[in-house]
Amino acid sequence: MNKNNSTPELSPVRNNTLKLVSWNIHDIQTRDEGVKTNMSDYLTVAKGANFVCLQETKQPIKIKGYRCFNSNRKDSRSGGVCIAVTNGLSTLVSSVPTTHPDVVAIKIRSTLLGYHVILVSAYDSPSESSYKKRNKTNELESVTDCIQELIGRSDPLTEFIVCGDFNARLGNNLPNEHAELFLSPLHGLPEASSDLLESDHLAFLPPRSSEDMKTNNRNKSFLDFIQSSGLAILNGRVVGDIYGATTCIRPNGSSTVDYFCTTSTVFDMVDSLIVGPVNPISDHRPLHLKLRTPSQIKNLFDSDKPAKTAPKGFKWQAKD
């Protein structure tokens, strides 16, 4: 691990793509070398990122060149989440209240992606953790219930990007994830009409792959959350991660527990998702998401083009 006090390369929206990183950094502070965000191992990961979503920060953090939105547990140096927004875009975002200390959310104005988007960074600690055991009786709602409540109270025209460490191992057996889903309205399309909702507009959600074939006790509850919230998991489904790479590497084995999930319109904007290499400052691998911005996909919204060029939403296909 190397110290490097330089500022990460601050990226405006370049090449018509928006760059997001999600990473369980496993404590923002090291015992011997100080704050991890000053180290070259972190700076390499964050280089060029417009948004950096961190989990298990364990304390509020500041990052040079970024506006940071932190959420931390009271009276506990565990958990903790942060969304860091490069200063060049900070005027386009605002904080969104949440009801759980391990969930932080911001609203991104439609200037960037053509729609208002709420970005969520979350950490759902293991079921056997001391924090979960302590809070079984104090009526603290679950992380996924908090996110679902946030989606439920938001404007129906708002899109969502949800990322983080959910400690849910899903394997490859995903029957619930392919249930029929009500397609959200087509926002922002010129002269949107029922013609656009014909079958040629709907696309089936691609099948999802995973290198982690095991499941755990959160498999069903997490998939139920994804289905009922109108989200789609990107891991193992989009360019850059078609095999569903493992995201947590430990001496006793590897697993996939860190995810990027989006609503249908954002799903259509995905350029790539890449699971980064193992990094010395965490046992979790960083996830890099690139989204096409409206200037890159403006031809899809050109009112002079026929309706069939409208971007396709996804529809989950029920399996027998």
TAVEN-V994642 format. One line per field, one symbol per residue. psi: psi as a letter, one per 40 degrees, with the letter a starting at -180 (. if undefined). burial: + if it has 9 or more other ideal C-beta (glycine too) atoms within 8 Angstrom, else -. A space follows every 50 residues. Layout:
psi->???
burial->???
This chain:
psi->hhiheihihhhahiffihhihhhhefhehiddeahdeeiddddddehehd hhhiifdeiiiihheihhhihiihfhgiahiihhhiddedeeiiihiieh efhiiihhieddeeihhhhhhihhiideidddddedeefhiidddddddd ddeihdehiihhiahefhheaegfddeeihhhhiihiehhfhiddeeide dhiihiihiheheiiaeedddddddddeefihhdheeihdfeegiiehhi deiiihehihiiiddddeehdihhhiihhdeieiiihhhhhhidddeddd eheeiideeiihiihhhhi.
burial->--+----+-++-+---+++++++++-++++----+++++-+++-++--++ +++++++++++-+--++++++++----++++++++++-++--+--+-+-+ ++++++++---++-+++++++++++---+-++----------++-+++++ +--+---++++++++++++++--+-+++--+-++-++-+------+---- ++--+--+++++-----++-+++++++-++++++++++--++-+++++-- ----++++++++++++++++-++-++--+-++-++++++++++---+--+ +--------++-++++----
